[in-house]
Amino acid sequence: MEEQVHPTLDDGVVGALSGAVGGPMGQHALPHRWWTPTRVLLLLTAVVFSLGLVQKAPCALATGKDQDWTYSHMCYTDLRPLYVPRGFAELKWPYSSDAQTRARYDVMEYPVGISYWAWGTAWVTHWLDGSPDVDARAEKPVDQLWGDPSVQRELDIFTLVNAVGFAALALLSTWLLARVDRRRPWDAAIFALSPTLLLTGLINWDLLAVATVAGALWAWSRGRPLLTGVLIGIGTATKLYPLLLLGGVLVLCVRQRRWRHLAVAVASAAVAWLVVNAPALLTGAAQWKVFWASNATRSADLGSLWQLVDQASGANFSAGLVNHVSWAVFGGWCVAVLVLGLRAERATLAQLGFLVVVGFLIVNKVYSPQYVLWLLPLAALARPRWRDQIVWQACEVFYFCTIWWFLGGYLSPVGGGNAGFYWLGIVVRVVGEVYLVVMILRDMYRVEPTADAEPDQPISTSSGALVG
């Protein structure tokens, strides 16, 4: 078994902080018999996620659709506001084509993986609440359901049921990330101790896709392209961004002429995506299309550079213009990642995946606060240096604060006009992401030899096997 790299000896920030607990790991120190790195990391994840529950707790006091409270306390979550309007109070199947259901409730505007999960957790919520009479609820107007005491109780149960599931997904993600590179399990601490995980883990269902991305990184490190593709396909059926990992797989397979691995990963991803989407397509194809239509018609939205320019200039960009330009710019970004990835001294799936996903988020027409979770597992392995992670995540936390204060109207100038401080939050967020891009590219192009490395051989510091 390879000797593990201890962070107090490998990272300057961790080494300096270790002075508070006795200093860096000693040369003759022995590991604890029970407290392995993975178990410590799982404990840290549990503590951080529990603090995230505490951070979201004030919003449990907000009744009905009260938004001002949630914005001022920065504890907003999509779980409560969507429970009634999407039909979960009556346990309606998200892709039902029943005319009465569609007249009462909007279709879930998310990919199928999220819709399945939300419907399943709604079923568990009803079971825990004693299986209330949904037929009686169907006789009431939807707006009156907010005042129903049993529905009010279910809002809390629904949130907690999802929170337990998200906690399990966060723990699973940490466990997988810690096993990607056997020599560097502590790199997963960047994920486990992340303030962005604490603040955004409960906003939406993004941790479903995050867990599949962590699983794909682990599967690729073990030389399992089939499992990698399956996990990417499942993740894409939950949030589209895991599909972008195939760009990293493409670069690595081209570097190493692993055409079979590429074909297996792509084919298995496509099959997995189709299998997961099949129940929705077979039960309500029209409802399945809603997600795609809503994204196509969405114009410049929250947190994006598009919205900043739109508000600052008053250009009022059309959805079509935003779509065409953003996709064109992103296409150019992907070509650049392909060229840089092929010419780099070394490249890992985490590094390439981060570069592709961050490019998508920079040019995308919306950046919700929880989108930082898309980058988190990739960043933890792509640049496992605490200084750079602190810089990047501080920028994300600053943006997190500004977007809620903007939505609450707290950044609007007294004399009227646009909220320039919110624009600053967007710029700071993008600058932090670009900074991490630069650091990762520097790693890919600069290989530092070590005493135990073979001459002229690139050294992998993360993402395990199949490194180019």
Secondary structure, 3 states (H helix, E strand, C coil): CCCCCCHHHHCHHHHHHHHHHCCCCCCCCCCCCCCCHHHHHHHHHHHHHHHHHHHHHHHHHCCCCCHHHHHHCCCCCCHHHHHCCCCHHHCCCCCCCCHHHHHHCCCCCCCHHHHHHHHHHHHHHHHHCCCCCHHHHHCCCHHHHCCCHHHHHHHHHHHHHHHHHHHHHHHHHHHHHHCCCCCCHHHHHHHHCCHHHHHHCCCCCCHHHHHHHHHHHHHHHCCCHHHHHHHHHHHHCCCCHHHHHHHHHHHHHHHHCCHHHHHHHHHHHHHHHHHHHHHHHHHCHHHHHHHHHHHHCCCCCCCCHHHHHHHHHCCCCCHHHHHHHHHHHHHHHHHHHHHHHHHCCCCCHHHHHHHHHHHHHHHCCCCCHHHHHHHHHHHHHHCCCHHHHHHHHHHHHHHHHHHHHHHCCCCCCCCCCCCHHHHHHHHHHHHHHHHHHHHHHHHHHCCCCCCCCCCCCCCCCCCCCCCC
